[in-house]
């Protein structure tokens, strides 16, 4: 099994390296690719030093079985043909192909079988907030169809990459020292602040990030579900949080939902209000699951439920989801 990582030096690329090793992924050979700037950089993997090759329009992907790509939408579009022309499956973490009709958009806990139909040999990784939400919604959907969701996301700096995480560190130190705060990655200072805008605003006054959650969820869940989101950037280093309200066609007993969460793959229920136990990003950065808590009946709607989730954006929201897709392909002999 020959695996490639495209975009090795980024936050997600680095997480690919860690997870392939941690999960004992069956990679007999690993090839690293990056931009001209990162080419030549060396990384250690399973006791060996691997050097990053510059991504070029050539035959470097001959013999590659799976390519894990996280180098931005423009790079994914430009190099997709080079990556897949010899038969490699491209599992892409960018937004480039997510809503293309002939590209499966996959969260393994929800719609793994969609991997079987991939005419262009590309599988798209959904947006991080969508992944987290649909993993939590799926056990409820199995009990009763979800008609609509209202959600507020509280997205950490990690969602904007390694440079954004570093900027939050620098800004925090500057603010505490009374210095002028440097703002480059975000529109405003993130340290000690909340920014209720992620991505650009569209004609309907939702942001592109917010509309992704609506459109991607419908594609992943094969559903007419309506999702109204407000996406907020918060001064947290890693792990996104979401406050979710959903309405089902039939009323559900909270204990039935609780049991569904407890038995669902990829979910850890952390919910004991009496002891103030609930998911928090401070505790869960670096963890794999989607953590669920604050589960309760919405007392204003007969068929309403509300709950809170936390998940590491770089892990389940990006690198882990892609590697789980790769593991599914191998396990089910879909290469």
C-alpha positions in Angstrom: 0.0 0.0 0.0 1.6 3.2 -1.2 0.2 6.4 0.3 0.8 10.1 -0.5 0.2 13.2 1.5 -0.2 16.5 -0.4 0.2 19.6 1.8 2.5 17.9 4.4 3.6 21.1 6.1 0.2 22.4 7.0 -1.7 21.7 10.2 -3.8 19.0 8.6 -0.8 17.5 6.8 1.1 17.2 10.0 -2.0 15.5 11.6 -2.1 13.0 8.7 1.5 12.0 9.7 0.6 11.5 13.3 -2.6 9.6 12.7 -1.2 7.3 10.1 1.4 6.2 12.7 -1.0 6.2 15.7 -3.6 4.1 13.9 -1.0 1.7 12.5 -2.3 2.5 9.0 -1.1 -0.2 6.5 1.2 2.1 4.6 4.1 0.2 3.1 5.4 3.4 1.6 4.6 7.0 2.2 5.4 9.9 -0.2 5.2 13.5 0.9 4.4 16.4 -1.4 4.3 20.1 -0.9 4.8 23.5 -2.5 8.1 24.8 -3.8 8.5 26.5 -0.4 8.3 23.3 1.6 10.0 21.0 -0.9 13.1 19.5 0.7 11.8 19.7 4.2 12.3 16.4 6.1 9.8 14.7 8.4 10.2 11.6 10.5 7.7 8.7 10.0 8.1 5.3 11.7 11.8 5.8 12.3 12.5 7.0 8.7 13.3 10.5 7.5 11.1 11.4 4.5 11.8 14.4 2.3 9.0 16.5 0.8 8.8 16.5 -3.0 7.6 19.5 -4.9 4.1 19.0 -6.3 4.4 19.2 -10.1 2.5 18.2 -13.3 4.3 15.0 -13.9 4.0 11.2 -13.3 4.9 11.2 -9.5 1.6 9.6 -8.6 2.2 6.5 -10.6 1.9 3.6 -8.2 0.2 5.6 -5.5 -3.0 3.9 -4.1 -4.4 6.7 -1.9 -3.5 10.4 -1.9 -4.6 12.4 1.2 -4.7 16.1 0.0 -4.9 19.2 2.1 -3.3 22.0 0.1 -6.3 24.3 -0.7 -9.0 24.2 -3.2 -7.0 25.8 -6.0 -4.2 23.3 -5.7 -6.7 20.4 -5.6 -8.4 21.5 -8.8 -5.1 22.1 -10.6 -3.5 18.8 -9.7 -6.5 16.4 -9.5 -5.9 15.0 -12.9 -2.3 14.4 -12.2 -3.1 12.7 -8.8 -5.8 10.4 -10.1 -4.6 9.5 -13.7 -2.8 6.4 -12.7 -5.6 5.1 -10.4 -4.9 6.7 -7.1 -8.0 7.6 -5.0 -7.8 11.3 -4.0 -9.3 12.0 -0.6 -9.5 15.8 -0.7 -9.8 18.0 2.4 -10.5 21.2 0.5 -13.8 22.7 -0.7 -13.0 22.1 -4.4 -15.2 19.2 -5.1 -17.7 18.9 -2.2 -20.8 19.9 -4.0 -20.0 18.3 -7.4 -22.7 15.8 -8.3 -20.2 13.1 -9.3 -18.0 13.4 -6.2 -19.0 11.6 -3.0 -19.0 13.7 0.1 -18.3 11.3 3.0 -18.4 11.0 6.7 -17.8 7.3 7.4 -20.2 7.1 10.4 -23.0 8.4 8.2 -22.6 7.5 4.5 -19.5 5.4 4.0 -21.1 3.4 1.2 -21.1 6.5 -1.0 -17.4 5.8 -1.4 -18.3 3.0 -3.8 -19.4 5.3 -6.6 -16.5 7.7 -7.5 -16.3 8.1 -11.3 -13.5 10.6 -11.0 -11.7 8.6 -8.3 -12.1 11.6 -5.9 -13.8 11.6 -2.5 -14.4 14.9 -0.8 -13.9 15.5 2.9 -16.8 17.8 4.2 -16.3 21.1 6.0 -15.2 20.6 9.6 -18.3 21.9 11.2 -20.5 19.8 9.0 -18.6 16.6 9.9 -19.1 17.3 13.6 -22.8 18.1 13.3 -23.8 15.1 11.0 -22.0 12.6 13.3 -24.2 13.9 16.1 -27.4 14.1 14.1 -27.2 10.7 12.5 -28.3 8.7 15.6 -31.3 11.0 16.0 -32.2 10.7 12.3 -32.3 6.9 12.8 -35.0 7.4 15.4 -37.1 10.0 13.5 -36.4 12.1 10.5 -34.9 15.5 11.3 -36.7 18.3 9.4 -34.7 21.3 10.5 -31.7 22.4 12.5 -30.6 25.7 14.0 -26.9 25.8 15.0 -24.4 28.2 16.3 -20.8 27.2 15.8 -17.9 28.3 18.0 -14.9 27.7 15.8 -11.3 27.6 17.1 -8.3 29.2 15.4 -7.3 25.8 14.1 -10.1 26.0 11.5 -8.1 28.6 9.7 -4.8 26.7 9.8 -1.5 26.7 11.5 -0.8 30.4 10.7 -4.1 31.4 12.4 -3.2 29.3 15.5 0.1 31.1 15.7 -1.5 34.5 15.3 -3.8 33.8 18.3 -0.8 33.0 20.4 1.0 36.2 19.3 -2.1 38.3 19.8 -2.7 37.0 23.3 0.8 37.8 24.4 0.6 41.2 22.8 -2.7 42.1 24.4 -1.5 40.9 27.8 1.6 43.0 27.5 -0.3 46.1 26.4 1.2 46.1 23.0 -0.4 46.9 19.6 -2.1 43.7 18.4 -1.0 42.3 15.0 -4.0 41.4 12.8 -3.3 39.5 9.6 -5.2 36.2 9.4 -8.6 37.5 10.6 -10.5 40.6 9.9 -10.3 41.6 13.5 -8.3 40.8 16.6 -9.3 37.3 17.8 -7.6 37.3 21.2 -10.2 38.1 23.9 -12.8 38.6 21.2 -15.5 36.8 19.1 -15.9 37.3 15.4 -19.4 36.5 14.0 -18.1 36.0 10.5 -16.3 33.0 8.9 -15.8 33.3 5.2 -17.5 35.9 3.0 -21.1 37.0 3.1 -23.5 35.9 0.4 -26.6 37.7 -1.0 -28.8 36.2 1.7 -26.6 37.6 4.4 -25.5 34.1 5.5 -21.7 33.5 5.1 -20.3 30.9 2.7 -19.3 28.8 5.8 -22.9 28.8 7.1 -24.4 27.8 3.8 -21.9 25.0 3.5 -23.5 23.4 6.5 -26.9 23.5 4.9 -25.8 22.2 1.5 -23.3 19.6 2.6 -25.6 18.1 5.3 -28.3 17.5 2.7 -25.9 15.8 0.4 -24.2 13.6 3.1 -27.5 12.6 4.8 -29.4 12.3 1.5 -32.1 14.4 3.2 -34.3 17.4 2.8 -33.2 18.7 6.2 -32.9 22.5 6.5 -29.9 23.9 8.4 -29.7 27.5 9.5 -26.3 28.3 10.9 -24.4 31.2 12.6 -20.7 30.6 12.4 -18.5 32.4 15.0 -14.7 32.4 15.4 -13.6 32.2 19.0 -10.3 32.6 20.8 -9.7 28.8 21.3 -6.7 27.1 19.9 -8.1 23.7 18.9 -11.5 22.0 18.8 -14.8 23.4 17.6 -18.0 23.7 19.6 -21.6 23.7 18.4 -24.9 24.5 20.0 -27.5 22.5 18.1 -31.3 22.7 18.1 -33.1 20.2 15.9 -36.7 19.3 15.2 -37.9 15.8 14.3 -41.1 14.6 12.6 -42.0 12.6 15.7 -41.5 13.5 19.3 -38.6 11.6 20.9 -37.9 10.6 24.4 -34.6 12.1 25.7 -33.6 8.8 27.2 -34.0 7.1 23.8 -31.8 9.8 22.3 -29.3 9.4 25.1 -29.0 5.6 24.4 -28.7 6.3 20.7 -25.7 8.6 21.4 -24.1 6.1 23.7 -24.2 3.3 21.1 -23.2 5.4 18.1 -19.8 5.1 16.5 -17.6 8.1 16.8 -19.6 9.7 19.6 -18.8 10.0 23.3 -21.6 11.2 25.6 -20.4 13.5 28.3 -23.5 14.7 29.9 -24.1 15.0 33.7 -25.5 18.5 34.5 -25.7 17.7 38.2 -21.9 17.3 38.3 -21.3 20.1 35.7 -19.9 17.5 33.3 -20.1 18.5 29.6 -17.8 18.7 26.7 -15.3 21.6 26.5 -12.6 22.3 23.9 -10.0 22.9 26.7 -10.3 19.2 27.6 -10.9 17.6 24.2 -8.3 19.0 21.9 -6.4 16.1 20.4 -9.3 13.6 20.9 -10.9 11.7 18.0 -14.6 11.5 18.9 -17.5 14.0 18.7 -18.4 14.7 22.3 -22.0 15.4 23.1 -23.5 16.9 26.2 -26.2 19.3 27.5 -28.8 17.0 25.9 -32.4 18.1 26.7 -35.9 18.4 25.4 -36.7 21.8 23.9 -39.5 22.9 26.2 -40.9 25.3 23.6 -41.4 22.7 20.8 -42.9 19.2 21.2 -40.6 17.7 18.7 -37.5 19.7 19.5 -34.2 18.6 21.0 -31.1 20.7 21.9 -27.6 19.7 22.8 -23.9 20.8 22.7 -21.0 19.2 20.8 -17.2 19.5 20.9 -14.7 17.9 18.5 -11.2 18.5 17.4 -11.3 20.3 14.0 -7.9 19.1 12.9 -8.7 15.5 13.8 -12.3 14.4 13.2 -13.0 17.7 11.4 -10.2 17.0 8.8 -7.4 14.5 9.0 -9.1 11.7 10.9 -12.2 11.8 8.7 -10.0 11.4 5.6 -8.0 8.6 7.1 -11.2 6.8 8.2 -12.4 7.0 4.6 -9.1 5.5 3.5 -9.4 2.7 6.1 -13.0 2.0 4.8 -11.7 1.7 1.2 -9.0 -0.8 2.3 -11.3 -2.8 4.6 -13.9 -3.2 1.9 -11.4 -3.7 -1.0 -12.6 -0.7 -2.9 -9.3 0.3 -4.3 
